[in-house]
Amino acid sequence: MKIKVENIEKQIKGNEVLKNVSFEFESGKVYGIYGRNGSGKTMLMRCILGLINLDSGKIMIDEDEIGKDIDFPQSVGAMIENPGFFPYSTGYENLKLLAEIKNIIGEQEIREMINKVGLDDKDKRTVSKYSLGMRQRLAIAQAVMEKPKLLVLDEPTNALDEEGVEMFRKIIKEEVKRDTLIIISSHNKEDIDILSDVKIKMESGKIVDVVENDSKGE
């Protein structure tokens, strides 16, 4: 998979939130986007997912243009802002409902993924009883469970304890081996340094620096 972002711009309530952004992403790499709040990180991710209409420019997923040929990437797992789950269903029930949309994985894969993120697939508690860290683990499970070609993860280690962060990093490294294209934003610079093949700095809606991360994983 290749994603080509070409000269995209977006204004919201008169504020330029993305300014002439261009970049190319390719499979088998982790792209770490960092910058202060309001720098445009989440907005860029939302545009790649087809959740925002552009004012100008275009985003190509291989040969298809978002918003013209396709509404959103066809094989994608995402975590953007607060994950929305049914609060009065269990973690397993939530993931089962989501999996039934595409119907490409079954009960065994769902249960394996729940356990992989450090939750219990047989836990009868509803999501309303989950801690923030447990909800974050469930959100990671839902993003990864169908083995998508594209992962777009906004602040994925928020609310995770040290063990949870290590679990997340292990999963990302496994996904890279599967040739997944992974885009992560994080305030945790250590996540960016450890996981990213390419580090992308954003300021005021622009990409201001791109660095190949030769020290990844050190």
N, C-alpha and C positions, 0 to 999 in steps of 0.2 A: 504494500500500500504506500502511496505517496500523497501527501497533502500539500497543495500549493496555495499559499495566501498571497493575493496580488493586490497591492495598493488599496487595502480596505480602509474605509473611514466610517465613523459612526458618531452622531451627535445625540445627546439625550438632554432635553430641556435647555437647549442652547449651549450645552457644554460638550466640547470635543472629547470623547472618551477613547476613541481610537483615531490616530492621525497617520494616514498613509503607511500602514503596516504591511510589510511583505516578508515572507519567509517560506522555506520549504522544509517539510518534515518527511522522514522516510522510515519504513519498517525496521524493526530490530534495534531501535535506539530509544533512549530515554532523554526527553527534552525537559529540562528544569527551568521554569519561568519564575523569576523572583523580582521583587520590587515592593515599594511601600503600598499601603492601602490606597486605592484610587489610581494606581499606576496603569491599569488596563488589563491586568492578568486574567481576572475572571471574565471580563467582557470578551477578550480574545477567545477564550475557551468556549463561551456560550455561542459565539459566531461560528466556530468550527463545528459545533454540534447542531447548527441550524436553528438555534433558539432565538436568534436576533436577526432582523432584517437589516442588511447593510445599506448605508446611504450611497456608497460608491465602492468600486472594486469588486473582486469576486474570490471565492474559495473553491478550489477544485479538489475533489477526492478521486484520485486517478483521472479518469476521463470525464467525470460527471461534475457539473457545477451545482453547488448547494443553492437551493432556492429556485433552480431552473430545471435541471434534469432530475434531481432528487431533493427531498425535503431535509434529509439528515443522513449521516453516514450509515451504511447498511449493516455493518458489524461493529458495534460500539458498546463499551461499558463506561459509565460515567458517575462521578461524584461531584456535584456542583452545589455549593452552599449546604444548607441543612437538608439531610436526606429525609424524604417523606415516606413514612411507613404507616400502615394501619395500626393505631396504638393499641387496639383491643384484640389483636391477633398475635400469636407467637412469632418468633423469628422465622421458624420453619414455614409457618403458614404464609407469612409475608413473601418469602422467596418463592414459594410454590405458586402463589398467585402471579408473581412477576414472570416466572418461567413459563407459565401457561400461555403467555402472549405469543411467544415464538415457538414454543413446544419443541425445543431442540435438546433439552436436557430433562432427565427424570428425577425421581425421588432420591436415588442413590447419589447422584452427582450433587444435588442440593445438600444432602446431609453431610457428605464429605467436605463440601466447601465451608459449611457452618463450623464444623469441627476444626478445619484448617485455620480459621481465623481466631480460634481460641474460645469459641462459644460451644454450647451443648445442644446438639440437634434435638434432644429429647426434653429440653427445658420447657416446662408448661407455663412459665411466666409470659405475660403479654409484653409487647414492646414498651408499653406505658410504664412498666416497672423496671425497664433497663436503665442503667447508668449512661451517661454521655459516651463513655468509652465503649460500652457494649454496643450502643447504636452505631458508633463509628466502625466497629468491627463488622457489624451486619451490613453496613453500607459498602465496605470493601468487598464482602462476600458477594453482594448483588452485582457489583461492577464487574467482577472477575469470573463469576460462575459459568457463564456461557462461552468462555474462551474467545472473546472478541478479538478482532484484528486491530482495533483501536481502543486505547484506554485514555480517558481524559479525567484527571483527578485533581480537584481543587482543595488544597489544604488537607490531604488525606490523613495526616498524623495528628490532627487536632484532637485533643481529649484522650489520646492514647498514652498509656504508661510505657515505661521503658521496654517491657516485654512485648507490648503491642507494636511499638515502633520496629523492633527487631523482626517480628512476624511480618509486618508490612514489607519491610525491605527484602526479606527472603522471597515473598510472593512476587515482588517486582522483578527480582533477578530471574526467577523461574519464567515469568512472562516474556522477558527479553529473549530467553533461549527459544521461546516459541515463535520468535520473529514478530512479536506484537509491536505496534507503534505506540509509545507511551508518552503522554504530555502531563507533567506534574507542576502545580504551583505550590509553593510553600514559603512560610515565614521562617521555617527551620532550615537555616543555611547548611546544617550538617546533612540533612536529607538531600539537598541539591548537590552537595559536593560528593556524597557517597554514591548516589544513584545515577546521576545524569551523565550522559555522554556529551551533551551540549548544554551549556548554561546560557540562558537568555535573560538579560536585564531589561526591565521596562520602567519608564518614567513618563508621566504625563501623557499616556496613551501612545507612546512610541517605543520601539525597540532601540535601545541606546548602546547595547553591548552584546556581543555573541562570542563565547569562548568555548573552544573544544576542550573538554575536561580530561586532560591526560592523567590526572591523579585520581580518577574515579576509583572508589572502593578502598583507598588507602586510609 
